[in-house]
Amino acid sequence: VLEALAYSHQHGIVHRDIKPANVIITDSGAVKVMDFGIARALHGAQSTMTQTGMVMGTPQYLSPEQALGKAVDHRSDLYATGCLLYELLALRPPFTGETPLSVVYQ
C-alpha cells in the first residue's frame, strides 16, 4: 500500500480514499490500491474537494484536515493508511459511530 502511495505521491496524486475496500491482494500476492475515483492532483487549486463545499472520502478513514474540508496532501493518505493498519490489527476501524457525522467528530 505504501509503495503504491509513494508512486502516486511522486507523480503528484493524492488518493483521498484509502480503505480496505480499495486495497486488493492478487492471486500472486501483490497488493494493489484501487479506485482513484476521487483522487486529486497535489498541486491543483482546491485540492480538498471534488466539488465546491463537498468533502470526499470514507468517514472512518478521513484525516482530520480532510474531515474539516481543509487542504489535503500525501499526509492524508498516510493517516488513512494508519487507520487501515489499525483495522487489520484490531479487527475494527479506529473510529465507529451511529452515523457518518458521529464518526467524523471523533
C-alpha positions as CSV (number, residue, x, y, z in Angstrom):
1,V,0.0,0.0,0.0
2,L,2.8,2.4,1.0
3,E,4.7,1.7,-2.2
4,A,1.6,2.4,-4.4
5,L,1.0,5.6,-2.5
6,A,4.7,6.7,-2.8
7,Y,4.4,6.2,-6.5
8,S,1.2,8.2,-6.8
9,H,2.6,10.9,-4.5
10,Q,5.8,11.2,-6.5
11,H,3.5,11.8,-9.5
12,G,1.5,14.5,-7.8
13,I,-1.6,12.5,-7.0
14,V,-3.3,12.1,-3.6
15,H,-5.7,9.2,-3.4
16,R,-8.1,10.6,-0.7
17,D,-10.0,7.4,0.0
18,I,-7.6,4.7,1.3
19,K,-9.7,2.0,3.0
20,P,-9.9,-1.8,3.0
21,A,-12.4,-1.9,0.1
22,N,-9.8,-0.1,-2.1
23,V,-7.0,-2.5,-1.4
24,I,-6.8,-5.9,-3.1
25,I,-4.3,-8.8,-3.0
26,T,-3.9,-10.5,-6.3
27,D,-3.6,-14.3,-6.8
28,S,0.2,-13.8,-7.0
29,G,0.2,-12.0,-3.6
30,A,0.7,-8.5,-5.0
31,V,-1.0,-5.7,-3.1
32,K,-2.9,-3.2,-5.4
33,V,-4.5,0.1,-4.4
34,M,-7.7,0.6,-6.4
35,D,-10.3,3.3,-7.0
36,F,-8.6,6.6,-7.7
37,G,-12.1,8.0,-8.4
38,I,-11.8,10.9,-6.0
39,A,-8.0,11.3,-6.3
40,R,-6.7,14.8,-6.8
41,A,-3.6,16.4,-8.1
42,L,-1.4,17.6,-5.2
43,H,-0.6,20.9,-6.8
44,G,-4.1,21.9,-8.0
45,A,-6.2,24.6,-6.6
46,Q,-8.8,23.5,-4.0
47,S,-7.2,20.1,-3.6
48,T,-9.5,19.1,-0.8
49,M,-12.7,18.9,-2.8
50,T,-14.1,17.4,-6.0
51,Q,-17.0,19.8,-5.9
52,T,-17.0,23.1,-4.0
53,G,-18.1,22.6,-0.4
54,M,-18.2,18.8,-0.6
55,V,-15.7,16.8,1.5
56,M,-15.0,13.4,-0.2
57,G,-13.9,10.2,1.4
58,T,-15.0,7.5,3.8
59,P,-15.6,8.8,7.4
60,Q,-13.7,6.1,9.2
61,Y,-10.5,6.9,7.3
62,L,-10.7,10.7,6.8
63,S,-7.8,12.6,8.1
64,P,-8.7,15.5,10.5
65,E,-7.9,18.1,7.8
66,Q,-9.9,16.2,5.2
67,A,-12.9,16.0,7.6
68,L,-12.7,19.7,8.1
69,G,-12.6,20.4,4.4
70,K,-9.1,21.8,4.5
71,A,-6.3,21.3,2.0
72,V,-5.1,17.7,1.8
73,D,-1.8,16.3,0.7
74,H,0.1,13.0,0.9
75,R,-0.1,13.1,4.7
76,S,-3.9,12.5,4.5
77,D,-3.2,9.2,2.6
78,L,-0.7,8.2,5.3
79,Y,-3.2,8.9,8.0
80,A,-5.8,6.8,6.2
81,T,-3.2,4.0,5.8
82,G,-2.6,4.1,9.6
83,C,-6.4,3.7,10.1
84,L,-6.3,0.8,7.6
85,L,-3.4,-0.9,9.5
86,Y,-5.2,-0.3,12.8
87,E,-8.3,-2.1,11.5
88,L,-6.1,-5.0,10.2
89,L,-4.7,-5.5,13.7
90,A,-7.7,-4.7,15.9
91,L,-10.3,-6.2,13.5
92,R,-12.4,-3.0,13.7
93,P,-11.9,0.6,12.4
94,P,-10.3,3.0,14.8
95,F,-13.5,5.1,14.9
96,T,-17.1,3.9,14.9
97,G,-20.4,5.6,15.4
98,E,-24.1,5.5,14.6
99,T,-23.8,8.0,11.7
100,P,-21.0,9.1,9.4
101,L,-21.0,12.5,11.1
102,S,-20.6,11.0,14.6
103,V,-17.5,9.1,13.2
104,V,-16.0,12.3,11.8
105,Y,-16.4,14.2,15.0
106,Q,-14.2,11.6,16.8
